[in-house]
């Protein structure tokens, strides 16, 4: 651009020089050419100025972006060299893998990748209401003061006293129950140069944690610890202990008010899904519809269906189907997740152990958003 501008400037100087030497005015052709060159130089000046400003802005932003990218790259490289048992070269501003009492602590960026993948794998965790609070979290819940007392709204006459009544706030407490997950990875896999060993550990660990969390967030473990979404008080009982009818599916969907239907979905075991898939309406059409959007394989009564082997099967008194907005479940997932790599402990098995420690708790805090179909006795 600058070279082109200089060339146009030389053309203008040549025209001026010729007229000055011959002591005359511009010819019509010279005047036209001079004006065109002048206008083109003005346009080039504006373009050059804009390009220089853009280059300056890019240079200002580049160090910050590069710094973020470099931290993740450095931690990934340090972690991978440690796993492979290679000598880790410490570069300027870089820290080696942190060593704890029982092994190496996985860098923060790697731990975050594991948790993100857990959320992607576990749909109930992705759709639940998440908190990250240390200590006990008290979630306020509004309800009636008792069975007969609540805030009342109605027609009134002038000079007539309103009847005073009120509801009350209660709270649901979320603690932090300690959970651990251990997975073993063969050294032969780690030594294979063609394997993305960091990605392998991230996906393998995420899968194990997701399996555990999904079961706890759906059905719990029957103890006084974390409670799953099936603990909701909003439920309906099926007539049979081994079969479900289309009418019962319609009824359980109606248990959730219209205001909470927008993000509602179904969760059930694959065997329950197979039984429902065979249900037909009065015109012999299957109730379960293909989802043409491609996000979910099937829709039931207009809502997406999630399958989980952690949901109970259609057995006597089992809570076989969940329907509603999964944000009804509140999860306190503490951020201080610690993931360690154990090299020496499993050396005799020619393996490396990856252990994760985390604290969480879950309870249903908005029962009106979700409903459960319980099989008959």
BELHUFEN-V47820 format. One record per residue. N is the residue number from 0. RES is the residue in one small letter. BURIAL is + if it has 24 or more other ideal C-beta (glycine too) atoms within 12 Angstrom, else -. Layout:
N RES BURIAL
N RES BURIAL
This chain:
0 x -
1 x -
2 x -
3 x -
4 x -
5 x -
6 x -
7 x +
8 x -
9 x -
10 x -
11 x +
12 x -
13 x -
14 x +
15 x -
16 x -
17 x -
18 x -
19 x -
20 x -
21 x -
22 x -
23 x -
24 x -
25 x -
26 x -
27 x -
28 x -
29 x -
30 x -
31 x -
32 x -
33 x +
34 x -
35 x -
36 x +
37 x -
38 x -
39 x -
40 x +
41 x -
42 x -
43 x -
44 x -
45 x -
46 x -
47 x -
48 x -
49 x -
50 x -
51 x -
52 x -
53 x -
54 x -
55 x -
56 x -
57 x -
58 x -
59 x -
60 x -
61 x -
62 x -
63 x -
64 x -
65 x -
66 x -
67 x -
68 x -
69 x -
70 x -
71 x -
72 x -
73 x +
74 x +
75 x +
76 x +
77 x +
78 x +
79 x +
80 x +
81 x +
82 x +
83 x +
84 x -
85 x -
86 x -
87 x -
88 x -
89 x -
90 x -
91 x -
92 x -
93 x -
94 x -
95 x -
96 x +
97 x -
98 x -
99 x -
100 x -
101 x -
102 x +
103 x +
104 x +
105 x +
106 x +
107 x +
108 x +
109 x +
110 x +
111 x -
112 x +
113 x +
114 x +
115 x -
116 x +
117 x +
118 x +
119 x -
120 x +
121 x +
122 x +
123 x +
124 x +
125 x +
126 x +
127 x +
128 x +
129 x +
130 x +
131 x -
132 x -
133 x -
134 x -
135 x -
136 x +
137 x -
138 x +
139 x -
140 x -
141 x -
142 x -
143 x -
144 x -
145 x -
146 x -
147 x -
148 x -
149 x -
150 x -
151 x -
152 x -
153 x -
154 x -
155 x -
156 x -
157 x -
158 x -
159 x -
160 x -
161 x -
162 x -
163 x -
164 x -
165 x -
166 x -
167 x -
168 x -
169 x -
170 x -
171 x +
172 x -
173 x +
174 x +
175 x +
176 x +
177 x -
178 x +
179 x -
180 x +
181 x +
182 x +
183 x +
184 x +
185 x -
186 x -
187 x -
188 x -
189 x +
190 x -
191 x -
192 x -
193 x -
194 x -
195 x -
196 x +
197 x +
198 x -
199 x +
200 x +
201 x +
202 x +
203 x +
204 x +
205 x +
206 x +
207 x +
208 x +
209 x +
210 x +
211 x +
212 x +
213 x +
214 x +
215 x +
216 x +
217 x +
218 x +
219 x +
220 x -
221 x -
222 x -
223 x -
224 x -
225 x +
226 x +
227 x +
228 x +
229 x +
230 x +
231 x +
232 x +
233 x +
234 x +
235 x +
236 x +
237 x +
238 x -
239 x -
240 x -
241 x -
242 x +
243 x +
244 x +
245 x +
246 x -
247 x +
248 x +
249 x -
250 x -
251 x +
252 x +
253 x -
254 x +
255 x +
256 x -
257 x -
258 x -
259 x +
260 x -
261 x -
262 x -
263 x +
264 x +
265 x +
266 x +
267 x +
268 x +
269 x -
270 x +
271 x +
272 x +
273 x -
274 x +
275 x +
276 x +
277 x -
278 x +
279 x -
280 x -
281 x -
282 x -
283 x -
284 x -
285 x -
286 x +
287 x +
288 x -
289 x -
290 x -
291 x -
292 x -
293 x -
294 x -
295 x -
296 x -
297 x +
298 x +
299 x +
300 x +
301 x -
302 x +
303 x +
304 x +
305 x +
306 x +
307 x +
308 x -
309 x +
310 x +
311 x +
312 x +
313 x +
314 x -
315 x -
316 x -
317 x +
318 x +
319 x +
320 x +
321 x +
322 x +
323 x +
324 x +
325 x +
326 x +
327 x +
328 x +
329 x +
330 x +
331 x +
332 x +
333 x +
334 x -
335 x -
336 x +
337 x +
338 x +
339 x +
340 x +
341 x +
342 x +
343 x -
344 x -
345 x -
346 x -
347 x -
348 x -
349 x -
350 x -
351 x +
352 x +
353 x +
354 x +
355 x +
356 x +
357 x +
358 x +
359 x +
360 x +
361 x +
362 x +
363 x +
364 x +
365 x +
366 x +
367 x +
368 x +
369 x +
370 x +
371 x +
372 x +
373 x +
374 x +
375 x -
376 x -
